[in-house]
Amino acid sequence: MRRPLGTAALLLLVGAVLAVLGAGSAQAAGYRYWSFWEGDGGKGWTYATQGPSVVRPDDGAVQGFRFSVSEDSQDSAQPRRAPDFGAVCAGTPAKDGRKRVALVVDPGTAADAPAGEKPPALRTACAQVAPDASTAEALASVAKPLRYDGSAMLCAISGYPRSGCGEQTGDSGSGKATATAGTSPSDDDATTGGGEGSGGGPSAGVLTGVGAVLVLGAAAVFQARRRR
């Protein structure tokens, strides 16, 4: 039995909309960057709500950094070592006029590494710094060289990676992550780690395409009904 022209046109319209939406999903991409974490009293890691030069940790605090690819702070990978101050700073005795900050620096996995680079091994260090020192200062005392970009986003720890800074991965272009609370030493407010337009919803271009398909589809259905 022949399908009515209106039904056929409607099926074509639905298929076209699904194709456009599928293309938008396929273009979703993450960002490759260092995220900043704070130890939560031995309970685990919490994504930092301020940049490392703003945070001034207390003696006995644990701070973590993880290099990975993620869309935003909600799916950002945590350091793969528990925030255990005792284990990290056991060999560093307390000293008057100084504080100890345990640091976990996790360069991530080979899958997260930029092309042509191999991530170094995860490392921990006990920074012994002035009482008012920031996390950025504590990190610089044990993990040089650090590299920042013009917007003060942390790009490299101990020289890794050699180049790049918050670049977008995947096939959706050559965008860049915004300087996030987790990596920018100058940010005072928490932001997402993926930059503008990196959320889970379809982009403006995808929505525009869907709209165009709907208009064309409606016209096709109208014409089909007129011919009946």
VEXLOMI-514849 format. One record per residue: residue number from 1; x, y, z of N, C-alpha, C in turn. Coordinates in nm, 3 decimals, always signed. Layout:
BEGIN
NUM,X,Y,Z,X,Y,Z,X,Y,Z
...
//
This chain:
BEGIN
1,+0.084,-0.119,+0.000,+0.000,+0.000,+0.000,+0.088,+0.125,+0.000
2,+0.051,+0.226,-0.090,+0.131,+0.347,-0.096,+0.104,+0.436,+0.024
3,+0.214,+0.488,+0.080,+0.201,+0.583,+0.189,+0.153,+0.716,+0.133
4,+0.063,+0.787,+0.200,+0.025,+0.921,+0.156,+0.147,+1.010,+0.150
5,+0.143,+1.107,+0.056,+0.258,+1.196,+0.040,+0.288,+1.273,+0.166
6,+0.183,+1.312,+0.240,+0.205,+1.388,+0.363,+0.283,+1.307,+0.465
7,+0.252,+1.177,+0.477,+0.322,+1.091,+0.573,+0.468,+1.074,+0.531
8,+0.491,+1.055,+0.402,+0.628,+1.038,+0.354,+0.710,+1.163,+0.382
9,+0.649,+1.279,+0.354,+0.722,+1.403,+0.379,+0.753,+1.420,+0.526
10,+0.658,+1.381,+0.611,+0.679,+1.392,+0.755,+0.794,+1.303,+0.802
11,+0.800,+1.181,+0.748,+0.910,+1.090,+0.784,+1.045,+1.147,+0.740
12,+1.047,+1.207,+0.619,+1.170,+1.270,+0.574,+1.211,+1.384,+0.666
13,+1.113,+1.461,+0.712,+1.140,+1.572,+0.803,+1.201,+1.523,+0.934
14,+1.141,+1.419,+0.992,+1.193,+1.364,+1.118,+1.335,+1.313,+1.100
15,+1.359,+1.241,+0.988,+1.493,+1.189,+0.963,+1.595,+1.299,+0.950
16,+1.558,+1.409,+0.884,+1.652,+1.520,+0.866,+1.685,+1.586,+0.999
17,+1.582,+1.605,+1.084,+1.607,+1.666,+1.216,+1.701,+1.579,+1.298
18,+1.676,+1.448,+1.298,+1.763,+1.357,+1.374,+1.906,+1.361,+1.320
19,+1.921,+1.372,+1.190,+2.055,+1.378,+1.130,+2.128,+1.503,+1.176
20,+2.057,+1.618,+1.177,+2.121,+1.742,+1.220,+2.161,+1.736,+1.366
21,+2.070,+1.683,+1.450,+2.102,+1.672,+1.592,+2.217,+1.576,+1.615
22,+2.220,+1.467,+1.538,+2.330,+1.371,+1.552,+2.462,+1.433,+1.515
23,+2.462,+1.517,+1.412,+2.586,+1.584,+1.372,+2.633,+1.677,+1.481
24,+2.539,+1.746,+1.547,+2.579,+1.835,+1.656,+2.641,+1.761,+1.771
25,+2.586,+1.642,+1.803,+2.641,+1.563,+1.914,+2.779,+1.512,+1.879
26,+2.798,+1.474,+1.750,+2.927,+1.420,+1.710,+3.036,+1.525,+1.720
27,+2.997,+1.654,+1.712,+3.096,+1.759,+1.714,+3.135,+1.800,+1.855
28,+3.064,+1.747,+1.958,+3.096,+1.785,+2.095,+3.241,+1.750,+2.126
29,+3.310,+1.838,+2.195,+3.451,+1.815,+2.224,+3.485,+1.868,+2.361
30,+3.594,+1.819,+2.415,+3.638,+1.866,+2.546,+3.758,+1.957,+2.533
31,+3.816,+1.989,+2.647,+3.933,+2.077,+2.653,+4.042,+2.009,+2.735
32,+4.166,+2.029,+2.691,+4.280,+1.966,+2.756,+4.346,+2.070,+2.847
33,+4.342,+2.047,+2.979,+4.395,+2.149,+3.070,+4.425,+2.089,+3.209
34,+4.498,+2.168,+3.289,+4.525,+2.131,+3.428,+4.409,+2.182,+3.516
35,+4.343,+2.093,+3.586,+4.240,+2.133,+3.681,+4.299,+2.136,+3.822
36,+4.239,+2.214,+3.908,+4.290,+2.238,+4.044,+4.190,+2.186,+4.146
37,+4.239,+2.108,+4.243,+4.154,+2.041,+4.341,+4.204,+2.067,+4.483
38,+4.112,+2.056,+4.580,+4.148,+2.069,+4.721,+4.105,+1.944,+4.796
39,+4.193,+1.897,+4.885,+4.160,+1.783,+4.967,+4.049,+1.818,+5.065
40,+3.951,+1.729,+5.077,+3.835,+1.754,+5.162,+3.849,+1.679,+5.294
41,+3.946,+1.719,+5.374,+3.961,+1.658,+5.506,+3.977,+1.508,+5.505
42,+4.046,+1.456,+5.405,+4.067,+1.313,+5.398,+3.951,+1.236,+5.335
43,+3.843,+1.306,+5.298,+3.726,+1.239,+5.241,+3.733,+1.226,+5.089
44,+3.820,+1.302,+5.027,+3.829,+1.298,+4.882,+3.868,+1.434,+4.827
45,+3.846,+1.452,+4.696,+3.883,+1.575,+4.630,+3.760,+1.660,+4.600
46,+3.776,+1.792,+4.610,+3.673,+1.888,+4.574,+3.730,+1.984,+4.471
47,+3.657,+2.007,+4.362,+3.703,+2.100,+4.259,+3.715,+2.240,+4.320
48,+3.829,+2.302,+4.301,+3.856,+2.432,+4.363,+3.763,+2.539,+4.308
49,+3.719,+2.627,+4.396,+3.630,+2.737,+4.355,+3.706,+2.868,+4.337
50,+3.837,+2.866,+4.360,+3.922,+2.983,+4.338,+4.052,+2.936,+4.273
51,+4.122,+3.029,+4.212,+4.248,+2.996,+4.148,+4.358,+2.969,+4.249
52,+4.466,+2.901,+4.210,+4.572,+2.862,+4.302,+4.651,+2.978,+4.362
53,+4.648,+3.096,+4.299,+4.719,+3.208,+4.362,+4.630,+3.283,+4.460
54,+4.500,+3.255,+4.454,+4.406,+3.315,+4.549,+4.396,+3.230,+4.676
55,+4.398,+3.099,+4.658,+4.387,+3.008,+4.773,+4.515,+3.013,+4.855
56,+4.499,+3.032,+4.985,+4.612,+3.030,+5.079,+4.586,+2.920,+5.181
57,+4.631,+2.800,+5.149,+4.599,+2.683,+5.231,+4.662,+2.690,+5.369
58,+4.595,+2.626,+5.463,+4.649,+2.617,+5.599,+4.757,+2.510,+5.606
59,+4.834,+2.515,+5.712,+4.931,+2.408,+5.736,+4.855,+2.276,+5.746
60,+4.902,+2.174,+5.676,+4.836,+2.044,+5.677,+4.737,+2.023,+5.565
61,+4.722,+2.121,+5.477,+4.628,+2.108,+5.364,+4.687,+2.022,+5.253
62,+4.598,+1.968,+5.171,+4.639,+1.891,+5.053,+4.577,+1.956,+4.930
63,+4.659,+1.985,+4.830,+4.614,+2.047,+4.706,+4.652,+1.956,+4.589
64,+4.564,+1.946,+4.491,+4.590,+1.855,+4.380,+4.573,+1.921,+4.245
65,+4.648,+1.869,+4.146,+4.638,+1.915,+4.008,+4.628,+1.793,+3.919
66,+4.537,+1.799,+3.820,+4.519,+1.685,+3.728,+4.509,+1.736,+3.584
67,+4.589,+1.677,+3.497,+4.586,+1.710,+3.355,+4.495,+1.610,+3.285
68,+4.393,+1.658,+3.215,+4.300,+1.568,+3.150,+4.220,+1.642,+3.045
69,+4.140,+1.567,+2.972,+4.047,+1.623,+2.875,+3.907,+1.612,+2.933
70,+3.836,+1.723,+2.941,+3.699,+1.721,+2.992,+3.622,+1.837,+2.933
71,+3.489,+1.827,+2.935,+3.405,+1.934,+2.881,+3.391,+2.048,+2.980
72,+3.381,+2.017,+3.109,+3.368,+2.121,+3.210,+3.402,+2.063,+3.347
73,+3.385,+2.144,+3.452,+3.424,+2.101,+3.585,+3.341,+1.983,+3.635
74,+3.222,+1.964,+3.579,+3.135,+1.856,+3.624,+3.190,+1.718,+3.588
75,+3.262,+1.708,+3.477,+3.315,+1.578,+3.438,+3.468,+1.574,+3.441
76,+3.529,+1.674,+3.503,+3.674,+1.680,+3.509,+3.729,+1.566,+3.595
77,+3.839,+1.506,+3.549,+3.899,+1.393,+3.620,+3.974,+1.441,+3.744
78,+3.957,+1.370,+3.855,+4.026,+1.401,+3.980,+4.167,+1.341,+3.979
79,+4.255,+1.394,+4.064,+4.386,+1.329,+4.082,+4.367,+1.184,+4.126
80,+4.452,+1.096,+4.075,+4.438,+0.954,+4.104,+4.511,+0.910,+4.229
81,+4.541,+1.001,+4.316,+4.602,+0.970,+4.446,+4.518,+1.035,+4.555
82,+4.488,+0.961,+4.659,+4.405,+1.015,+4.767,+4.475,+1.132,+4.836
83,+4.399,+1.232,+4.882,+4.460,+1.349,+4.949,+4.500,+1.315,+5.093
84,+4.615,+1.252,+5.107,+4.663,+1.205,+5.238,+4.784,+1.287,+5.280
85,+4.763,+1.386,+5.365,+4.872,+1.472,+5.408,+4.981,+1.393,+5.480
86,+4.942,+1.302,+5.566,+5.039,+1.224,+5.642,+5.134,+1.145,+5.554
87,+5.080,+1.087,+5.447,+5.164,+1.007,+5.358,+5.259,+1.094,+5.277
88,+5.212,+1.212,+5.234,+5.294,+1.297,+5.148,+5.402,+1.370,+5.228
89,+5.368,+1.418,+5.347,+5.461,+1.501,+5.424,+5.526,+1.429,+5.542
90,+5.519,+1.297,+5.542,+5.576,+1.221,+5.653,+5.725,+1.247,+5.670
91,+5.797,+1.268,+5.561,+5.942,+1.288,+5.568,+5.984,+1.433,+5.580
92,+5.889,+1.524,+5.599,+5.921,+1.667,+5.610,+5.879,+1.717,+5.747
93,+5.973,+1.728,+5.840,+5.936,+1.771,+5.976,+5.885,+1.915,+5.979
94,+5.797,+1.942,+6.075,+5.744,+2.078,+6.091,+5.856,+2.173,+6.129
95,+5.842,+2.300,+6.091,+5.944,+2.400,+6.119,+5.875,+2.530,+6.160
96,+5.927,+2.595,+6.261,+5.870,+2.722,+6.308,+5.871,+2.826,+6.197
97,+5.761,+2.900,+6.187,+5.751,+3.005,+6.087,+5.729,+2.956,+5.946
98,+5.699,+2.829,+5.928,+5.674,+2.773,+5.796,+5.550,+2.684,+5.804
99,+5.485,+2.665,+5.693,+5.373,+2.570,+5.688,+5.402,+2.464,+5.584
100,+5.341,+2.348,+5.602,+5.358,+2.239,+5.507,+5.229,+2.218,+5.429
101,+5.242,+2.210,+5.299,+5.128,+2.185,+5.210,+5.160,+2.064,+5.124
102,+5.076,+1.962,+5.132,+5.095,+1.842,+5.050,+5.038,+1.866,+4.910
103,+5.115,+1.831,+4.808,+5.074,+1.851,+4.670,+5.073,+1.719,+4.595
104,+4.966,+1.698,+4.520,+4.955,+1.582,+4.431,+4.947,+1.634,+4.289
105,+5.043,+1.599,+4.207,+5.048,+1.644,+4.067,+5.032,+1.522,+3.977
106,+4.915,+1.515,+3.913,+4.882,+1.399,+3.830,+4.874,+1.443,+3.683
107,+4.975,+1.408,+3.601,+4.976,+1.448,+3.459,+4.877,+1.373,+3.372
108,+4.801,+1.282,+3.430,+4.698,+1.212,+3.354,+4.749,+1.093,+3.276
109,+4.668,+1.048,+3.181,+4.697,+0.927,+3.106,+4.746,+0.959,+2.964
110,+4.792,+0.856,+2.896,+4.839,+0.873,+2.757,+4.726,+0.922,+2.667
111,+4.602,+0.882,+2.699,+4.487,+0.924,+2.618,+4.463,+1.074,+2.628
112,+4.504,+1.134,+2.740,+4.485,+1.278,+2.759,+4.603,+1.361,+2.706
113,+4.713,+1.296,+2.677,+4.835,+1.368,+2.639,+4.823,+1.430,+2.500
114,+4.884,+1.546,+2.480,+4.888,+1.604,+2.345,+4.966,+1.512,+2.251
115,+4.942,+1.526,+2.123,+5.010,+1.443,+2.024,+5.161,+1.456,+2.036
116,+5.229,+1.343,+2.038,+5.374,+1.342,+2.044,+5.432,+1.355,+2.183
117,+5.348,+1.360,+2.284,+5.398,+1.372,+2.421,+5.354,+1.254,+2.507
118,+5.436,+1.223,+2.605,+5.405,+1.116,+2.699,+5.397,+1.176,+2.839
119,+5.287,+1.151,+2.910,+5.276,+1.213,+3.043,+5.379,+1.156,+3.141
120,+5.441,+1.241,+3.221,+5.532,+1.191,+3.324,+5.453,+1.119,+3.433
121,+5.524,+1.056,+3.523,+5.458,+0.982,+3.630,+5.392,+1.076,+3.730
122,+5.284,+1.028,+3.789,+5.220,+1.102,+3.898,+5.321,+1.122,+4.009
123,+5.321,+1.240,+4.071,+5.416,+1.264,+4.180,+5.349,+1.340,+4.292
124,+5.405,+1.327,+4.410,+5.361,+1.404,+4.526,+5.481,+1.478,+4.583
125,+5.454,+1.588,+4.652,+5.561,+1.667,+4.711,+5.507,+1.741,+4.832
126,+5.592,+1.763,+4.930,+5.554,+1.839,+5.049,+5.624,+1.974,+5.041
127,+5.547,+2.077,+5.013,+5.604,+2.212,+5.004,+5.607,+2.275,+5.143
128,+5.721,+2.330,+5.179,+5.734,+2.400,+5.308,+5.756,+2.548,+5.276
129,+5.654,+2.627,+5.301,+5.653,+2.765,+5.255,+5.611,+2.861,+5.367
130,+5.616,+2.990,+5.338,+5.577,+3.091,+5.436,+5.429,+3.075,+5.472
131,+5.390,+3.116,+5.592,+5.252,+3.098,+5.638,+5.147,+3.160,+5.548
132,+5.180,+3.268,+5.478,+5.082,+3.334,+5.393,+5.096,+3.296,+5.246
133,+5.174,+3.194,+5.215,+5.197,+3.154,+5.077,+5.070,+3.096,+5.014
134,+5.054,+3.122,+4.886,+4.940,+3.068,+4.811,+4.974,+2.928,+4.760
135,+4.872,+2.861,+4.707,+4.896,+2.730,+4.647,+4.989,+2.742,+4.527
136,+4.974,+2.850,+4.449,+5.062,+2.869,+4.333,+5.207,+2.881,+4.377
137,+5.231,+2.950,+4.487,+5.368,+2.964,+4.538,+5.421,+2.832,+4.591
138,+5.333,+2.756,+4.656,+5.374,+2.624,+4.705,+5.409,+2.533,+4.588
139,+5.326,+2.537,+4.483,+5.352,+2.454,+4.365,+5.484,+2.494,+4.299
140,+5.507,+2.623,+4.286,+5.630,+2.671,+4.222,+5.754,+2.628,+4.298
141,+5.742,+2.609,+4.429,+5.859,+2.572,+4.509,+5.902,+2.427,+4.489
142,+5.813,+2.344,+4.432,+5.848,+2.202,+4.417,+5.829,+2.148,+4.276
143,+5.769,+2.225,+4.185,+5.735,+2.168,+4.054,+5.768,+2.262,+3.938
144,+5.877,+2.335,+3.947,+5.917,+2.419,+3.835,+5.967,+2.334,+3.718
145,+5.961,+2.385,+3.594,+5.906,+2.517,+3.558,+5.755,+2.512,+3.538
146,+5.688,+2.620,+3.580,+5.546,+2.638,+3.552,+5.534,+2.730,+3.431
147,+5.427,+2.711,+3.355,+5.404,+2.797,+3.239,+5.261,+2.847,+3.242
148,+5.245,+2.979,+3.226,+5.113,+3.042,+3.222,+5.096,+3.111,+3.087
149,+4.970,+3.132,+3.047,+4.948,+3.209,+2.925,+4.915,+3.354,+2.959
150,+4.881,+3.434,+2.859,+4.857,+3.576,+2.881,+4.739,+3.607,+2.969
151,+4.645,+3.512,+2.982,+4.530,+3.532,+3.069,+4.551,+3.471,+3.206
152,+4.675,+3.434,+3.238,+4.714,+3.376,+3.367,+4.656,+3.236,+3.389
153,+4.628,+3.165,+3.280,+4.584,+3.026,+3.292,+4.706,+2.936,+3.304
154,+4.703,+2.844,+3.399,+4.813,+2.751,+3.419,+4.819,+2.653,+3.303
155,+4.928,+2.655,+3.228,+4.941,+2.574,+3.107,+5.028,+2.449,+3.127
156,+5.130,+2.458,+3.210,+5.222,+2.346,+3.226,+5.278,+2.343,+3.367
157,+5.296,+2.222,+3.418,+5.360,+2.198,+3.548,+5.482,+2.110,+3.523
158,+5.596,+2.152,+3.575,+5.722,+2.081,+3.552,+5.748,+2.062,+3.402
159,+5.708,+2.163,+3.323,+5.732,+2.160,+3.180,+5.637,+2.074,+3.099
160,+5.534,+2.018,+3.162,+5.439,+1.933,+3.088,+5.301,+1.997,+3.086
161,+5.241,+2.005,+2.966,+5.295,+1.968,+2.835,+5.390,+2.076,+2.782
162,+5.463,+2.042,+2.677,+5.562,+2.135,+2.623,+5.497,+2.256,+2.559
163,+5.379,+2.238,+2.503,+5.310,+2.348,+2.436,+5.160,+2.333,+2.453
164,+5.086,+2.433,+2.409,+4.942,+2.428,+2.419,+4.894,+2.478,+2.555
165,+4.765,+2.521,+2.557,+4.709,+2.570,+2.682,+4.557,+2.575,+2.672
166,+4.491,+2.478,+2.729,+4.345,+2.476,+2.730,+4.283,+2.462,+2.594
167,+4.354,+2.396,+2.499,+4.302,+2.387,+2.364,+4.187,+2.286,+2.356
168,+4.102,+2.307,+2.258,+3.989,+2.219,+2.236,+4.034,+2.094,+2.162
169,+3.977,+1.982,+2.196,+4.010,+1.856,+2.130,+3.892,+1.813,+2.044
170,+3.910,+1.713,+1.960,+3.802,+1.664,+1.876,+3.801,+1.734,+1.742
171,+3.684,+1.725,+1.674,+3.673,+1.773,+1.537,+3.595,+1.903,+1.525
172,+3.566,+1.969,+1.637,+3.477,+2.084,+1.629,+3.550,+2.217,+1.619
173,+3.680,+2.216,+1.589,+3.749,+2.342,+1.568,+3.868,+2.358,+1.659
174,+3.921,+2.478,+1.661,+4.042,+2.505,+1.738,+4.015,+2.608,+1.847
175,+3.907,+2.587,+1.922,+3.873,+2.679,+2.029,+3.968,+2.663,+2.146
176,+3.942,+2.738,+2.251,+4.027,+2.733,+2.369,+3.943,+2.744,+2.494
177,+3.980,+2.671,+2.597,+3.908,+2.679,+2.724,+3.930,+2.816,+2.787
178,+3.830,+2.862,+2.859,+3.848,+2.986,+2.934,+3.939,+2.960,+3.052
179,+3.999,+3.063,+3.108,+4.079,+3.049,+3.229,+3.985,+3.014,+3.342
180,+3.996,+2.892,+3.394,+3.899,+2.844,+3.492,+3.947,+2.866,+3.633
181,+3.854,+2.851,+3.726,+3.892,+2.860,+3.866,+3.992,+2.752,+3.902
182,+3.981,+2.638,+3.833,+4.070,+2.529,+3.864,+4.211,+2.547,+3.815
183,+4.234,+2.638,+3.721,+4.367,+2.650,+3.665,+4.422,+2.791,+3.659
184,+4.336,+2.891,+3.668,+4.384,+3.028,+3.658,+4.416,+3.085,+3.794
185,+4.539,+3.131,+3.816,+4.575,+3.181,+3.948,+4.513,+3.316,+3.979
186,+4.444,+3.379,+3.882,+4.389,+3.512,+3.908,+4.238,+3.512,+3.923
187,+4.172,+3.399,+3.901,+4.027,+3.397,+3.909,+3.981,+3.396,+4.054
188,+3.876,+3.473,+4.083,+3.818,+3.476,+4.216,+3.688,+3.399,+4.223
189,+3.626,+3.374,+4.108,+3.497,+3.308,+4.106,+3.509,+3.175,+4.036
190,+3.423,+3.081,+4.076,+3.422,+2.950,+4.011,+3.354,+2.962,+3.877
191,+3.414,+2.898,+3.774,+3.353,+2.893,+3.643,+3.366,+2.751,+3.593
192,+3.304,+2.722,+3.481,+3.318,+2.590,+3.424,+3.455,+2.574,+3.363
193,+3.496,+2.447,+3.343,+3.629,+2.424,+3.289,+3.630,+2.410,+3.140
194,+3.519,+2.422,+3.071,+3.518,+2.393,+2.931,+3.511,+2.513,+2.840
195,+3.496,+2.631,+2.889,+3.488,+2.747,+2.802,+3.348,+2.767,+2.750
196,+3.328,+2.875,+2.676,+3.196,+2.909,+2.628,+3.150,+2.807,+2.525
197,+3.020,+2.773,+2.534,+2.961,+2.683,+2.436,+3.000,+2.540,+2.453
198,+3.055,+2.500,+2.567,+3.098,+2.361,+2.582,+3.001,+2.279,+2.662
199,+2.883,+2.330,+2.690,+2.784,+2.256,+2.767,+2.730,+2.140,+2.687
200,+2.637,+2.065,+2.750,+2.587,+1.945,+2.687,+2.483,+1.971,+2.581
201,+2.421,+2.090,+2.574,+2.316,+2.117,+2.478,+2.372,+2.145,+2.340
202,+2.281,+2.143,+2.239,+2.327,+2.170,+2.102,+2.371,+2.314,+2.087
203,+2.463,+2.338,+1.996,+2.515,+2.472,+1.973,+2.415,+2.555,+1.894
204,+2.442,+2.687,+1.884,+2.354,+2.776,+1.809,+2.347,+2.735,+1.664
205,+2.461,+2.690,+1.608,+2.461,+2.646,+1.469,+2.371,+2.526,+1.447
206,+2.374,+2.432,+1.540,+2.289,+2.314,+1.528,+2.142,+2.353,+1.536
207,+2.108,+2.441,+1.631,+1.969,+2.485,+1.645,+1.923,+2.559,+1.520
208,+2.010,+2.640,+1.461,+1.975,+2.708,+1.337,+1.947,+2.608,+1.227
209,+2.030,+2.504,+1.218,+2.009,+2.400,+1.118,+1.878,+2.328,+1.138
210,+1.843,+2.298,+1.263,+1.717,+2.232,+1.294,+1.601,+2.320,+1.249
211,+1.612,+2.450,+1.277,+1.505,+2.542,+1.238,+1.485,+2.545,+1.088
212,+1.596,+2.548,+1.015,+1.586,+2.549,+0.869,+1.521,+2.421,+0.817
213,+1.557,+2.307,+0.876,+1.498,+2.180,+0.835,+1.349,+2.178,+0.862
214,+1.310,+2.232,+0.978,+1.168,+2.235,+1.011,+1.089,+2.319,+0.913
215,+1.144,+2.435,+0.875,+1.075,+2.522,+0.779,+1.060,+2.452,+0.645
216,+1.168,+2.392,+0.595,+1.163,+2.322,+0.467,+1.068,+2.202,+0.474
217,+1.072,+2.134,+0.587,+0.984,+2.018,+0.602,+0.838,+2.058,+0.603
218,+0.807,+2.166,+0.672,+0.668,+2.212,+0.676,+0.620,+2.251,+0.537
219,+0.707,+2.316,+0.460,+0.671,+2.353,+0.323,+0.645,+2.230,+0.238
220,+0.727,+2.127,+0.257,+0.709,+2.004,+0.180,+0.576,+1.937,+0.212
221,+0.543,+1.934,+0.341,+0.415,+1.873,+0.381,+0.300,+1.951,+0.321
222,+0.309,+2.086,+0.323,+0.203,+2.170,+0.268,+0.184,+2.145,+0.119
223,+0.296,+2.140,+0.048,+0.288,+2.115,-0.096,+0.229,+1.978,-0.125
224,+0.268,+1.878,-0.044,+0.217,+1.743,-0.065,+0.067,+1.738,-0.046
225,+0.018,+1.807,+0.052,-0.127,+1.807,+0.077,-0.204,+1.880,-0.034
226,-0.144,+1.983,-0.093,-0.211,+2.057,-0.199,-0.228,+1.970,-0.324
227,-0.130,+1.878,-0.344,-0.135,+1.795,-0.465,-0.239,+1.683,-0.454
228,-0.280,+1.653,-0.329,-0.372,+1.539,-0.309,-0.511,+1.570,-0.364
//
